[in-house]
Amino acid sequence: MSRAFVRNSDEDPQSLRERPVSPHPNFVTARGLAAIEAPVRELEAQRQAAREADGAPLRARLERDLRYWGARGAGARVVGPSANP
């Protein structure tokens, strides 16, 4: 049986590629910053659950996603709405 289109649920944590992050400032509104912070809180809760369940592949993916969202938040510059849209 061909396994070409079967999703591998036992991903090797070493094979995960980092999610690309722009080196440029991330201009966001206050609402946009909240939209960045929400996944961070969710991922941190999932990471704690994965630690307790000892799920190495899941933890690796969560750590990668936390690094991505952390970098997006660190590069965020809150701006107000334009006076002349």
Secondary structure, DSSP 8 states (H G I E B T S, - for coil): ---TT---SS--GGG-------SS-EEE-HHHHHHHHHHHHHHHHHHHHHHHHT-HHHHHHHHHHHHHHHHHHHTEEE----S--
